Amino acid sequence: MIEYNRFILDNGLTVLVHEDAATPMAVVNILYDVGARDEHPEKTGFAHLFEHLMFGGSIHIPDYDEPLQRAGGDNNAYTTNDLTNYYCQLPAQNIETAFWLESDRMLSLAFSEKSLAVQRKVVCEEFKEHYINKPYGDTWKIMRELAYTIHPYRWMTIGKELSHVENAAINDVKAFFFKHYTPINAILVVAGNVKTEDIKRLAEKWFGPIPMGEKYLRCLPQEPVQNEVRRLVKEASVPLDAFIKTWHIAARLDTNYYTADLLSEILGGGASSRLYQSLVKEQKLFSSLDCHHFGSTDAGLLAIEGKLVKGVLIDDAEKAIAVELQKIQEETVTVSELQKVKNKTESIIAFEDMSIMSRASSLAMYELLGDVSLMNTELEKYQAVSSDDIRKYSKEIFRESNSNTLHYLAKK
């Protein structure tokens, strides 16, 4: 049971405090309710660009890292299609340093042409290195565009086109910041060797004076139910043929999400999973094979992807996967097989809760989803999934008309 206290400042900033006297450290985690899905289709990559810009100096503090390191702290950040998260860890007695730094970033970035040019270059190099020049680097760019027709999940966090970040102008960047990086759109979580009353005082002192901003109301186009098979073949200079197939699944807070999560574990969660045992170990069709989903807030994708053993025909590999998917739709999963993946899920959740960094991040995430108490009760939703639920939902997901298939072939 993770205990926490929650309060909201007058400017709308939601604050959660998790007290843990067993550590000398404290974590300050700020989650902004903005991700790649909130970008304009012609100006993508901005949420990720901001992850970099937020370290390029704020209105009163030219260098974020140096004072934090002096206080014995370290920091990082990440962006997804759904959110942007900044976090730092430092000795609890120096926690005010983190409040000073984070509140100044929320108040306003420095917004210099120089900082924008530097970070734009960094992001463009990252785009080229990981998504253009790397073998299979454009796999998910292609797949997202194949699977989504109107929802903004159709582009990656780094952006849809390299040119969008290359051409990011300072006025566009400023407008994005003041729209999303405001107290009313943020969640502050403090975890570690702290007292709630001290955090309340520090939050009022450092964040209280920041103007509230306008609440960002999300109004995204919802992806229609897919009723047509979509297939694509891509040839490139890659060492092995790769197979990628996705199906649309339920949104994060839907009951079926938990069924899909356990289903992906049964099929492809590690070396004891069905797909790995059958198609990698026994039939030796794939050199690697995985089944996973993205845990996205809106309706997401469940994916099966793998690299083929040299000489195996991709059509044969696809047929073998279809056989395994047919089995899970027709034969009820045994109680012991289902319990095994439930136990694994429970241990993953327990392991994540061991560090104060993970606890802080999880509290922010559940608050963003709209119900922080889920942090302590979500396991019950997994335990409630039955073998019959798995069979029924697999029939619903694995309709061929709900599928998107990419054959990523090595050039002959």
Helices and strands as residue ranges (DSSP letters): E 5-8, E 14-19, E 25-32, G 36-38, H 46-53, H 65-70, E 74-79, E 84-91, G 92-94, H 95-107, H 113-127, I 128-132, H 139-147, G 152-154, H 162-166, H 170-180, G 183-185, E 186-192, H 196-206, E 230-236, E 242-248, H 255-268, H 274-275, I 276-282, E 286-293, E 301-308, H 314-330, H 335-352, H 356-369, H 374-383, H 387-397, G 400-402, E 403-410
